[in-house]
Structures are given as structure tokens and as C-alpha cells.
Amino acid sequence: MTLEELRDETSYLVNFSAGQVDQAFRGPATYPNQRIDSAINEAYKEECSWAKTHSSRLFFRQQQSFTWPASTTSLAIPASFASRDMECVRDDTDVVPGVTLSWWDGLRDGSGLYKIDMKTWGWYPAPSSARTLTIVYIAAPEKLQDAGDVPALLPLDYHYMLPWCAAILLYQKANLEAPQQWITRRDECRFLLWKAIANGGYGQPRLTPGATIVNPFPDIIRSL
């Protein structure tokens, strides 16, 4: 569902009418969807956080690469990574996936990558050649702004839950009690979403064989 479609569904739930200037959930004249959009975005972030906590962080795992120049001892953290929930940094220069780089705190003797401050990383000793580094991170929702934006971090089958969540938030912001049916519906949607993510199938094949233990001594076992 696009932001425009989410707006329509949320507005319908809270009985929003664009022709009523005194409507409680209407934004300013220059941005009439402001409160609706704000609630949808808050609901989107909240549901992703719930899913990461109660289902699987791996579903939200993404990666992005950048170049560390040769002989560079410090580098500004790419803006797109500054607030990421990062899991590891790989050196993918020669092979993909490459080795996971070690980190140290920069306060004691050590080598490898380290954090200088909130905006800067260091690398000691500096690499003699440019390196392609890949950051593996847990994605966070991007703000939905344009009418065609979609909540890409949620499976398409579960976009429909956001209007219910947003409507409840709007009632809470207005110091109103949301109908119990809405809360029940939201909770049912959450459970189904968590179960779907935990069972796999979204973003990876569900029936991919898992890791198995290989018997290193088959001849000995057969002889017993």
C-alpha cells in the first residue's frame, strides 16, 4: 500500500473529512495530512521495532558498501550509516563475502577499525590500498513523505495493519479512548506478522536446507 492509500484507510477509520475545517485530526491548511502522516510513520516505526524484538532481526538485515581510501587513518562515517544499528563490517575488496574486520576501543594498544567519535572512524595501521568495506546492519524505516511511498520494511501482505495502528495512535494523541475492537484487530495483525516473519519465506526461501552435522568417520560407524 502507498502512503496515499494508507492515508485513505486511516482517515476512514477516524471519520476524517477534508471538507470539515474543524476536524480534530486535520493538519494545517498547507499540509492537511500532517497528523495522519505523522501517525502512520509512528505506527510504521513502532511495528518494525515490535517485529525486531518479538520475531526476527534477521528479516530486517541489509548491507551497503563504501570505499576506504588508501593510507587513510580516519574517515567520516557515511551519513547513511551514522545512526544505523550495525552488526559488522566486512572487507569485500578481494572476495565477497570477505572477512569480518575486528574493532578495538582506540584507548589501548590495538589494530583495526575503531570509533574516534560519533561521526568518525579510525583504522590503524591505515590500509596501503583502497578497501571496499561492507556494513551489515539492521534497517530502520524511512519516513513516508510522498503519496507514492510504501512501507518497504513490512511484507506487502501486512501493510493493511498500519491504518489500525495509526488510528489508535491518533485517538491516544487526542486523549480519546480507542475502540477495543481496533486494539484487538491491531494485536491480531501483530501476531500474524510476527509469526509470518519467524516462519521465513519473506526475503528468503522457506525450504532452504538448514546446516547439518557431517559424520567425519562414516567407515568406522558402518563397521560397528
N, C-alpha and C positions, 0 to 999 in steps of 0.2 A: 504494500500500500504506500502511496505517496503521501507527503505531508498534507497536500490538499484533501486527499481522501480521509486522512486521519482527522483533519480539522472538521470535516463534514460530520463524521461519526460522533466525535466528541461534542460538537455543537448540538447535535440532535439529542444526545443524552442529557445535556444540561438545559435543553429548551432555549438555546440561543437563537435570537432573531436579529439579523443585521439591520432590520428596519426600526428596532427599538433603541433609541438613544440612551435610555436609562437602564439598559440590560446590565446586570451585575457583572457578567463575565465578558463584557465588551471592552476592548482596549481603546486607546485614544484614536481620534479621527484619522490621524496619519498612519496608524497601524492597528486597525480594528481587531486583528487576530493575535495581538500581542500576548494576552493572558492565556488564550487557547494554546498557542505555540509554546509558551513557557511551560505549561503543564505537560504537554506532550513530550517535550525534551526532558523534563524532570522525570517523567514516567519511564522514558526510554533508558536513561542512565540508571535509574533505580532497578529496573527489571534486569538489566545486564549485570548489575552488581549482585543481585539476588541469585542469578543463574550461576555466576562465577563461584559464589560461596556455597551454594547448595547442590550444584550439578557438576560441572567440569570446567576448569580454567582452560584446559587444552583446546576446547572448542573455539576460544577467543584468541588462540595463539597465531601471531603473524610475524613477518620478518621483513626487514628492509636493509639495503646495503648502502655504504658510502665509502669514500676513499680517504685513507690517512696518508698524507704526503710523506715522501722520503725525508729522513733527517729532521722530523718534526717532533719536538718534545712535548708540546701541548697543543690542544686543539679545542676550539669552542664546540660544545655539544650541538649537533644539528638541532635546530629549533623543533623539528617534528619529533625528536626523541626526548627532549628535556623533561617532559612530565610523564613519560611512558613508564608502565610497570614492566621493567626489563627483566628477562630471565638469564640471558647470557649474551656474550659477544664472540662470534666465530671469525677466524681468519680464513676467508674463502678465496684468497689470492690464487693459489695454485690448484686447489681441488675443492669441489663443492659436494657435500658439506665439509668444511675444513675443521681444524682443531679449535676447541673452545679455549679462549685466552684466559689466563689467570689474572686475578685482581689482587692488589695489596692496598693497604690504607694510606701509603705515602708518608707515614710518620716514622716508620722504621726502615732499616735497610731491606731492600727487596727489588724485584724487577717485574716488568709487565705493565699493564694498564692500572691506573689509579685515578681517583677523583680529586681534583685540585679544589674545586668549589662547585656551587650549584650549576654553573654554566660551562665549566671547563674540565676536560680530561687531560691526563698526562700519560706518557709512555716512556718508560726508562728500562734499558737504553733505547733511544729512538731507533726505529727500523731504518736500515740502509736503503731500502727501496719502498716505493709506494705500495700500500697494502689495501686490499679490498676487505672491509670489515662488514659483517652482517649482524645486526642486532635482532635477537629473537625476543619478542615482547608480547604482553597480553593487551590486546586492543581495547581502547575506550571509545564510547560512542562519539561520533562527530555531531556537532549541532545541526539540527534540521532547520534550514532557513528558507530555501526556495520551495515553491509549490511542488516541484517535481522530485525533491529529495526523498530518499527512502531510508528507513532504519535498518541499514545493511547488516548490522551485527546480530540481528534476530532472524531466525529462519522465517522464510516467507509465510509459511503456514500459521505463524503465530503473531503476525503484525496486528491481527484483529484485537488482540488483548490490550493494546496501548490506549484506545479510547476509553475503555473501562477504567484503567488505572488513572488516566488523566482526569476523567470526570470526578473520581473520588478526591484527587488532589485539589481540584478546583473548589469542591464543596468544603474541604478542610481549610483552604485559604480564606474562604468566605465565612468561616466559623459556622458552617452548617453541617448537619449530620447526614452523611451519605446513606442512601438506602441500603439496607442489609443485603438485598438481592445483588447490588453492584459488588459489594465486598465479597460475597460468596462466589460470584462469577469471576472476579479477579483471582481469587485464591484457586479456583478450579483451573483457570488458564495457566497460572504459575506452575501448578503441579504437573500439568501436561507438558509444558515447556521443559521443565527440569528433567522429566522422565525421557522426553524425546532426545535431549542433548546427551544425557547419561547413556542412552542406548546406542549412540552413534548414528551414522547414516547421513548426518548433515556435515558436508565438507570432507568426508572420507567414507570409503566403502565399509558398510557394517560387517560384512562377512570376510574381511581381510583376516587370514590366519594369524593367530597370536604367536608369541615366542614360545618355543618348546625346548625341552632339555634333550640333547642328543646323547645317546649312550656311547661313551668313548671305548667301551670294551665289549662289543657285540659277540665276538667269538667266544670269549670267556663265559658270557651269560648262556649262550647256546650249549656249551659243553657241560653245564651244571645239571 
